[in-house]
Amino acid sequence: IFSTQDHAAAAMAAAGIPTFAWKGESEKEFWWCIDQTIFGPDGWKINMIVDDGGDLTKVMHEKYPELMPEVRGISEETTTGVHRLNEMAKEGRLLAPAFNVNDSVTKSKFDNLYGCRESLIDGIKRATDVMVAGKIAVVVGYGDVGKGCAQALRGMGATVLIIEIDPICALQAAMEGFRVVTMEDAAPIGEIFVTATGNLRVITRAHMDAMKDQAIVCNIGHFDSEIDIAGIRQLPWENIKPQVDHVIFPDGKRIIVLAEGRLVNLGCATGHPSFVMSNSFTNQVLAQIELWNNSMQYENKVYFLPKKLDEKVAMLHLQKIGAKLSKLTPEQARYIGVDVNGPFKPEYYRY
């Protein structure tokens, strides 16, 4: 809806790449754009799916299932999209093999963590020019995205509160020095709220009723379901500038909603820096090559890219930043039971 950079879309179109996207699409236009990517000139039809959030995959399965036999595979970029794929596979509804690119280490531990660590602040600053230092910031969700957001806000001088339902993530947050509280505790005292859960209605109308005047509310999870935008739609909205709105409550209080609850780093800024996205897109390309060449070797299930390819993605990016990697001797490799050239960790290793 707000995530397209029009100049980037125009450059792609000028290069002859069919492009169906613009900033500020309506919901109807958004789904129309997805439909346009499925059919092409001279009878061309879709034969591979590269997805980000699972919307194209959803349309193909629900609206055009007759085209799925020609699709060799799906590669999915996001936590939300992977959740959808796993549900479909579990229920026997997945009609092509799929690669979970999101959980490649060089995606989730880089794009989700380090990308959000930079692009969250970029979005908030461009939208509001607010001073973050001294504010109480509330991060809802402490997965990889939430971790990056919490680090960024603390780095800018905010006091950061974490909302979590997972005891492991909550304990990680506490060990990093963040206070773990409930949304009911945080709503009356927070000044910047960031959702990062991939869930729905983690900030409700009741929470927003309890917030301070001029509290900033935004989402960096995935869809606009994390903040209960529907619950405040009937209130007066005063547009300050594109993707920045005052929502006026019955008592006269105003809260600042960014990007109408959609992704703040894309709606109010330009998303992650290209270098960290290169990690993600390299994984996508490797997944697409594998599916195109060897789709018959895979069942209609969700797969991970091999660790060897994950390490290859990291290796390529190390060269770009001038990092020098040490090398195991044959004796050292034998001692820990790995090949000199990797993979260097077992599949169960958690980075």
C-alpha positions in Angstrom: 0.0 0.0 0.0 2.7 2.6 1.1 5.8 0.5 0.6 6.6 1.2 -3.1 9.2 3.8 -4.0 7.8 5.4 -7.1 11.2 6.3 -8.5 12.4 2.7 -8.2 9.2 1.4 -9.8 9.6 3.9 -12.6 13.3 2.9 -13.2 12.2 -0.8 -13.5 9.5 0.1 -15.9 11.9 2.2 -18.0 14.2 -0.8 -18.1 11.4 -2.9 -19.7 10.5 -4.9 -16.6 6.8 -5.2 -16.1 6.0 -3.3 -12.9 2.7 -3.0 -11.2 3.1 -0.9 -8.0 2.8 2.7 -6.8 2.9 4.4 -3.5 -0.5 4.9 -2.0 -2.5 2.1 -3.6 -5.9 1.4 -2.3 -6.7 -2.1 -1.0 -8.5 -2.8 -4.3 -5.6 -1.5 -6.4 -3.2 -3.6 -4.3 -5.0 -6.9 -5.2 -5.3 -5.7 -8.9 -1.6 -5.2 -9.1 -0.9 -8.7 -7.8 -3.3 -10.1 -10.5 -1.3 -8.3 -13.2 1.9 -10.2 -12.3 0.3 -13.6 -13.0 -0.4 -13.1 -16.8 1.8 -11.6 -19.4 2.0 -10.9 -23.2 1.8 -13.6 -25.8 0.2 -16.1 -23.5 2.9 -16.0 -20.8 1.8 -17.3 -17.5 3.5 -17.5 -14.1 5.9 -20.4 -13.5 7.8 -19.3 -10.4 6.7 -17.4 -7.3 8.9 -15.0 -5.3 6.8 -13.8 -2.5 7.0 -11.3 0.4 4.2 -11.9 2.9 2.4 -14.6 1.0 -0.2 -12.5 -0.9 0.7 -13.8 -4.4 0.8 -17.3 -3.1 -2.6 -16.9 -1.5 -4.1 -15.5 -4.8 -2.6 -18.3 -6.8 -4.0 -21.0 -4.6 -7.4 -19.5 -4.0 -8.1 -17.7 -7.3 -6.0 -19.5 -9.9 -5.3 -23.0 -8.7 -5.5 -24.3 -12.2 -2.2 -22.5 -13.0 -0.3 -24.1 -10.1 0.8 -27.2 -11.9 3.0 -25.0 -14.1 4.7 -23.4 -11.0 7.9 -25.1 -10.2 8.3 -23.5 -6.7 7.8 -20.7 -4.2 10.3 -18.8 -2.2 9.1 -16.7 0.7 10.8 -13.7 2.3 8.9 -13.0 5.5 7.9 -14.5 8.9 4.2 -13.9 8.1 4.5 -15.5 4.7 6.3 -18.6 6.0 3.6 -19.0 8.7 1.0 -19.1 5.9 3.1 -21.6 3.9 3.5 -23.9 6.9 -0.3 -23.8 7.6 -1.0 -24.7 4.0 1.5 -27.5 4.0 0.1 -28.9 7.3 -3.4 -28.9 5.8 -2.3 -30.5 2.5 -3.2 -27.3 0.5 0.2 -26.4 -0.7 0.4 -27.0 -4.4 4.1 -26.5 -5.1 7.4 -26.9 -3.2 8.5 -23.9 -1.2 11.7 -22.5 0.3 11.5 -20.7 3.6 14.0 -17.9 2.8 13.0 -16.0 6.0 14.7 -18.4 8.3 18.0 -18.6 6.5 20.4 -17.2 9.1 21.7 -14.6 6.6 18.1 -13.3 6.3 16.4 -13.4 9.7 19.5 -12.6 11.8 20.5 -9.7 9.4 17.5 -8.2 7.5 15.1 -8.6 10.5 17.6 -7.6 13.2 20.2 -5.2 11.6 17.9 -3.9 8.9 15.1 -2.9 11.4 17.8 -1.5 13.8 18.5 1.2 11.2 15.2 1.6 9.2 12.9 2.0 12.2 14.5 5.2 13.5 14.7 6.4 9.9 11.0 6.1 9.5 10.1 7.7 12.9 12.5 10.6 12.3 11.3 11.4 8.8 7.7 11.2 9.9 7.9 13.2 13.1 11.3 14.8 13.7 10.8 13.8 17.3 13.6 13.7 19.9 13.9 10.1 20.9 16.3 10.7 23.8 14.5 10.8 27.1 11.3 9.2 25.8 9.8 6.0 27.0 9.6 3.6 24.0 7.5 0.5 24.0 8.5 -2.4 21.7 5.8 -5.1 21.3 7.5 -8.3 20.4 11.1 -9.3 21.0 11.9 -11.6 18.1 14.6 -10.6 15.7 12.7 -7.5 14.5 11.9 -6.4 18.0 15.5 -7.0 19.1 16.8 -4.6 16.4 14.2 -2.0 17.2 14.9 -2.1 21.0 18.7 -1.7 20.3 18.0 1.3 18.0 15.7 3.1 20.5 18.1 2.5 23.4 21.0 3.7 21.2 19.1 7.0 20.7 18.7 7.4 24.4 15.2 6.1 25.0 14.1 4.1 28.0 12.8 0.9 26.4 10.0 -1.4 27.6 9.3 -4.8 26.1 6.0 -6.6 25.7 6.3 -10.4 25.2 4.2 -13.5 25.4 7.2 -15.9 24.9 9.1 -16.6 28.2 12.4 -17.2 26.3 12.2 -13.9 24.4 11.1 -12.1 27.6 14.1 -13.5 29.5 16.4 -12.5 26.6 15.0 -8.9 26.9 15.5 -8.9 30.6 19.0 -10.1 30.3 19.7 -7.2 27.9 18.6 -4.8 30.5 15.1 -4.0 29.2 12.0 -3.9 31.4 9.4 -6.5 30.5 5.9 -5.3 31.2 2.4 -5.8 29.9 0.7 -3.5 27.4 -1.7 -2.5 30.2 1.3 -1.3 32.2 2.9 0.4 29.3 0.0 2.2 27.6 -0.4 5.1 30.0 3.4 5.8 30.3 4.8 5.1 26.8 5.5 7.9 24.3 6.6 5.8 21.3 5.0 2.5 20.5 6.3 0.0 18.0 4.7 -3.3 17.1 6.8 -6.1 15.9 4.9 -9.4 16.4 3.3 -10.5 13.1 0.1 -11.0 15.1 -3.2 -9.0 15.3 -4.5 -6.4 17.6 -1.5 -6.3 20.0 -2.4 -2.6 20.4 -6.1 -2.3 20.9 -8.5 0.6 21.0 -8.5 0.3 24.8 -4.7 0.6 24.9 -4.9 3.7 22.7 -7.6 5.2 24.9 -5.1 5.0 27.8 -2.2 6.5 26.0 -0.7 10.0 26.5 -1.5 13.0 24.3 0.9 13.0 21.3 2.0 9.4 21.8 3.4 8.0 18.5 2.1 4.6 17.4 3.6 2.6 14.6 4.1 -0.9 13.2 7.2 -2.7 11.8 5.8 -6.2 12.0 4.1 -7.0 8.7 0.4 -6.3 8.0 -1.7 -3.4 9.4 -3.5 -5.8 11.8 -1.1 -5.4 14.7 -2.6 -2.0 15.7 -6.4 -1.9 15.9 -6.8 0.7 13.2 -10.4 -0.4 12.6 -11.2 0.5 16.2 -10.2 4.1 15.7 -11.4 4.6 12.1 -14.6 6.3 13.2 -12.6 8.9 15.2 -11.6 12.2 13.5 -8.3 11.8 11.5 -6.2 14.9 10.8 -3.6 14.4 8.1 -0.4 16.2 9.0 1.6 15.0 5.9 1.6 11.8 3.8 1.5 8.7 6.1 1.4 10.9 9.3 -2.0 11.4 11.0 -3.3 12.8 14.2 -6.2 10.7 15.5 -8.4 12.8 17.8 -10.0 11.0 20.7 -13.3 12.1 22.4 -11.4 13.8 25.3 -9.5 15.9 22.8 -6.3 13.9 23.2 -4.4 13.2 19.9 -2.1 10.3 19.1 0.2 10.2 16.1 -0.4 7.2 13.9 2.3 6.5 11.3 1.6 4.9 7.9 -2.0 4.1 9.0 -0.6 1.1 10.9 1.3 -0.3 8.0 5.1 -0.8 7.9 6.6 2.4 9.2 10.1 1.9 7.7 8.6 1.5 4.2 5.6 3.9 4.5 7.5 6.8 6.2 11.1 6.0 4.9 12.6 3.8 2.2 13.0 0.5 4.1 16.2 -1.2 5.0 19.6 -0.2 3.6 20.4 -2.0 0.3 23.4 -3.9 1.7 21.4 -5.8 4.3 18.7 -6.5 1.8 21.3 -8.0 -0.5 21.7 -10.8 2.0 17.9 -11.6 1.8 17.7 -11.3 -2.0 20.8 -13.5 -2.5 18.9 -16.2 -0.6 15.9 -15.6 -2.7 17.9 -16.0 -5.9 19.6 -19.2 -4.7 16.2 -20.6 -3.7 14.7 -19.8 -7.1 17.7 -21.3 -9.0 17.4 -24.5 -6.9 13.6 -24.8 -7.5 13.9 -24.1 -11.2 16.6 -26.7 -11.8 15.5 -29.4 -9.4 11.8 -28.9 -8.6 11.0 -32.6 -9.3 13.2 -33.6 -6.4 10.9 -31.8 -3.9 7.5 -32.6 -2.6 4.9 -29.9 -1.9 6.4 -29.0 1.5 8.3 -26.1 3.0 12.1 -26.5 2.9 15.2 -24.6 4.2 18.2 -23.6 2.1 21.2 -25.8 3.0 23.6 -24.3 5.5 26.4 -24.4 2.9 24.4 -21.8 0.8 23.7 -19.7 3.9 27.5 -19.6 4.5 28.1 -18.7 0.9 25.8 -15.7 1.2 27.7 -14.5 4.2 31.0 -15.1 2.5 30.0 -13.0 -0.5 29.1 -10.1 1.8 32.2 -10.3 3.9 34.2 -9.5 0.8 32.2 -6.3 0.3 33.0 -4.9 3.7 36.6 -5.9 3.7 36.4 -8.5 6.4 39.2 -11.1 6.5 38.1 -14.6 7.4 40.4 -17.0 9.2 40.8 -20.6 7.9 40.8 -23.9 9.7 43.8 -26.2 9.4 43.0 -29.8 8.4 43.9 -30.8 12.0 41.5 -28.3 13.5 38.8 -29.3 11.1 39.2 -33.0 12.0 39.2 -32.1 15.7 35.7 -30.5 15.5 34.4 -32.8 12.8 33.8 -30.4 9.9 35.1 -29.9 6.4 37.8 -27.2 6.0 35.5 -25.3 3.7 32.3 -25.8 5.8 29.6 -26.0 6.7 31.0 -25.0 10.0 28.0 -25.6 12.3 25.5 -28.5 12.6 21.9 -27.9 11.4 20.6 -27.5 15.0 23.1 -24.7 15.8 21.3 -21.5 16.8 23.2 -18.4 15.9 
